Amino acid sequence: MKIAVTYDNGNVFQHFGKTENFQLFNIEDNRIASSEVITSDGLGHGALAGLLARYQIDVLICGGIGGGARDALAAAGIEVCAGAQGNTEEAVRAYLSGELKGSDESCSHHHEEGHDCGHHDEGHACGGCQGEESGCAGCHGRPEVTGKNAGKTVKVHYRGTLNDGTQFDSSYDRGEPLEFVCGAGMMIFGFDQAVANMEIGETVSVHLMPEEAYGLSNPNAVMVIPMKTLPGSENLEVGQRVMVRDQMGRRFPVRVTAKDETYITLDGNHEMAGRELNFTIELLSAE
């Protein structure tokens, strides 16, 4: 297992999107075998999930992190433990012992170790993630993004709303533009494709069907599991997001949607699956 920790002079850096370094830990037999510090190479927050995915990181320990970044890391199969403080090695040891208590919903790997969760990989629509620090490892069958900005590092401001006008995300409200590599699979396809054809300084409004966003809701991604087969599930609450493993040992995120004394229901669909989404996008730069 590999764990990455946002790093600043031996301590956990408190802002994932602005971290300049990560300390990477190789874990063997539930102990630290080795570690190294790497630089983020000046990457914007939109590309950090992709960087960690390239290093095959299983778990990120950090301080503060935005909702978009959580989704991006989850889509890349990286478990997030936020709210950590203090020395990086102590934080890792606390995680390994199940004692790390951060602000994230699932900071203990004991919730998911060894669980056989079934067929989440059938029909799951990761496709990238809109949001503050979005990124995605990509899905099989995703259409190719074409346009003059494909392959370029772009910066955009955007606002996302549902059909009833409810706003679910906005870089304007955060006061920081979103940076990502257009066409690299870091964003949902419809968002990516819209940006690929924009001019710098242009603002467009797009309406995305579920197939262009987070896909249709897949009933095969909903699992009803005896709690005795999932250690730690007795401590979970409806609405929480946790990481579990499929039959191949790959991690993926699920939400707890129901629970009784015997069974727990986990939904592997993205919370935006099946929804039509609307975005207003302003292209600031493309290099």
N, C-alpha and C positions, 0 to 999 in steps of 0.2 A: 504494500500500500504506500502511496505517496501523499503527503500532506504539505500544503503551502500555507504560509502565514504572512500576512502583510507585515513588513519589517521596517523598523526605524531604530538603529543603534541598540539592537538586542531586545527591543520591546515590540509589542503588537501595535502597528500603525493604525490609527483610528478612522481613516477614510479610505475605503477600498478604491474608489475612483481616482484618487490622487496619489496612491502609493507609488514610490519610485523604485522600491525593491521588494522582493519576496524571499523568504527563507524557505527552502524546500527540504523536507525531511523524508528519508527512506525508512520505512517501518518494516521490521522483521520480527516475527514472534511477539508482536504487540509491544515492541521496544524500539527506540530510536537507534538505527544502525549507522546512519551518516546524515550529514546536512550540508547544504551549500546556499549561498546567497546569490540571487540573480537580479538583474536590473529589468525594469519594465521597458527599457529602451525608449522612454518618452512616449509610449503609446497612450492614446486617449482612452478614457474609460470604456468606450465602445469595443475596444479590441482586447481588453485584459482577459476576458473569458476565453477568447481564442488562444491567447498566449498560454494560459494554464492548461488548456486542453492539449496543446502541442507537447507540453511536458508530462502529459498523462497523469495529471493530478486527480486524486480521488476525493480529497477533502480540502476545503478552504476554511481557515480560521482567520477572523478579522475583527475589527471594531465595528464601525458603522458601514452600512451597505444599503443601497436603494432597492426598491422592489423590482425594477427592471433588471438589475444586475443579478438578483436572486434567480429570476426566471431564466436568464441567459446561462448562468452557471448550471442550473438544474437541467436545462436542455442539453448541455454538454456532458451531463452525467456526473457533475461535481457537487458533492454535498457541501452545504454552507453552515458554518457555526459562527454566528455573529455575536457581538457584544463582549468579546474577549478583551482582556487588559493584561498589562504586566509583561513579564519575560516570555519570549516566544517558546523556548524549550519547556518551560513550566506549563504553558498553555497546551502544548502538544501532549505532555505527560498526563495532564488533567483530562484531556479528551480521551486518551487511550484507556484511562482508568474509569471513564464514564462519569467523572466528577466535574467536567467543565460546564458551567451554568451561565450561558450568555443569554442574549435577548432573542436569539433565533428559536423557532419552534422545536427544532430537533438538533441538539448539540451533542447527543450521546449516540455513538455508533451502535450501542447495544440494542437500539430499536430495530436494526435491520440486518445485523450480521447473520448470514447463512439462511435467510428466509427464501423459500422457493415461491415466487409470486405469480408464476404463470406466464401469460402471453401478452405482456404489455407492448412488446415491439410490433405486434400486428396492428397496423393502421394508426399508430401514434403520429400526430402531426406536430413535430417540433418546428421545422421550417424557419427557425430564427425567432426572435422576439422583439417586438417594439418595446421601447422603454428606455429608461435612463442609461443603462449600461449594458445594452443588449448584445447578445452574441449567441451563436448556435453552432454545434458541430455539423449540422446539416442532415437532411434526410434523403434516403434513396427516392428517386423519382421526382425530385424537385425540378421544375423547369429552369432552363438557363436564363439568367438575367441579361438582357441585351440593351445597349444604348451607349452613348458617348462617355458616360460616367462610370460604366462598369469597370471594375478593377482599380478605381481611384479611391483615395481616402477622402471622405466627404464629411462636412459638418452641416447639420441641419437643426433648425428649431421646428417643433411640431406640437400639435394638440390633437389628442385622440378622444373621440366621443362615440357613444352608442347611438342607435337610431332614435331613441327618445330624448337625445340631447345631453344625457349624463356624461360628464367628462371623466375618463378613467386614467388619463395620463397627460402630462404637459411639460415639455422642457422649458417653456416660457416661465412657468410657475417656479421651476427649480433655479432659473436664472443661469443655466449652463446648457449650451448646445450639445447635441448628441453627435459623436464622431464614430464612424465605422467604415469598413471597406465595402464599397458598393458591389453587390454581386457575389460576395464571398460566403453567403449563407448565414450571415450574422443577424439578419433581419427577416421578418415574415416576407414572403415573396411579393405581395402586392405593394408593400411599402418600398422594398428594394427596387422593384421595377419602375415605380413612379419616379424615384430619385434618379434613376439611370438616364432618364430623358429630359431632366430639368436643366435650365440655364441658371448660372449663378445670379442670385438676387431675385429669382422667380419664386412665387408662392402658388401652390396648387392645392386643390381639394380633391380627395379621392374617396370613393366608396368601395369597400372591399367585401366581397362575399366570403363566407367561411373557408371555402377552398383556397382563397388567396391569403388567408390569415392563419388561424390556428386549426383549421380543418373542422370536419364534422365531429360531433361527439360519438365516440366509439364504445358501444356497450360491452365489447370484449375487454375494455380497459378498466371495467368496474369489477372488483374482486371482493367476495365475501369469504373471510378467512377465520378459522377457529383461533381465538386469541392465544390459546396454549401453544400454538405453533409459531407465534411471533413474540419473542421475549421483549418485555417492556411495553407491549401494547396496552396493558392495563392502565398505564399512566397517560395514555393519549386521550385527547378530547376531540369531539366533533369540531371540524373546521381547521384543525392543525394540518400542516404540511410536513411530511417526513420523507426520508429516502429509504427505499427497499431495493432488493436485488431480484433480477429475473433468473431463469434457469441457467443462463450463461454466466452469471455472476456480475452482470452489469447493473450499476445503480441507476435508478430513475425516481423522480418525485411523484408522490401521490398525496391526495387530500383525504382526511378521515371524514366520511359523510354520514356514517351511522355506527352505533355501537350498543351492544347489550351485554349481559353477563357472560355470554358464550362466544359471540361472533363480533367481528369488526369489519366494516365495509370501507374499502380503499378505492378511490377513483383516480386512475392514472391520466385522465383527460386534462388538458390545460383548462383553467377556469374560464378562458375565453373561447373554448371550442364550441362550434355551432353558432357563434355570434357574427353578425354583420358589423363591421367597424368603419368608422369615418375618420379621416386624418386631414388636417391642414398642415402642409409641409412647406417650409421656407429653406431653400438651399443657400447656405452662406459661403461655402467654398468647396472646391473639388480639385485635388492635386494628385 
